[in-house]
Amino acid sequence: MLENIALIKEVHEHLATPKAQDIAREMLQKISQEHIALYRVSACSATEIFYIQFIRALMMKEEHIMIVTPFSLIDNLRNINVIIENIKILAHKKHILIVDMLSNEIHYKGTACNTVK
């Protein structure tokens, strides 16, 4: 997965592979997910794949990232608080918008998310 994440910096910023992989490894370390660095996608859980996709999005230059229906992206997600905390750790310089269905509103009670209908 390290190569998968690093590829964004390699292609878009022409960064050398070792440097791009160092950045990817740092991102994984920040959220205690470094153990997946050498995994293949088939060995990753839905949550790990979500983090990989999110970190790849962070590697882009865009300031805004939209996450659509996280409860359908991550199997058996019951508590989104851990996901939101990791998003805050990783994306403190980006604007993150989570779009979800009104039926999932209950899952966001007590979180740091601002809910808008």
Secondary structure by P-SEA (a helix, b strand, c coil): ccccccccccccccccaaaaaaaaaaaaaaaccccccccccccccaaaaaaaaaaaaaaccccbbbbccccccccccccaaaaaaaaaaccccbbbbbbbccccccccccccccccc
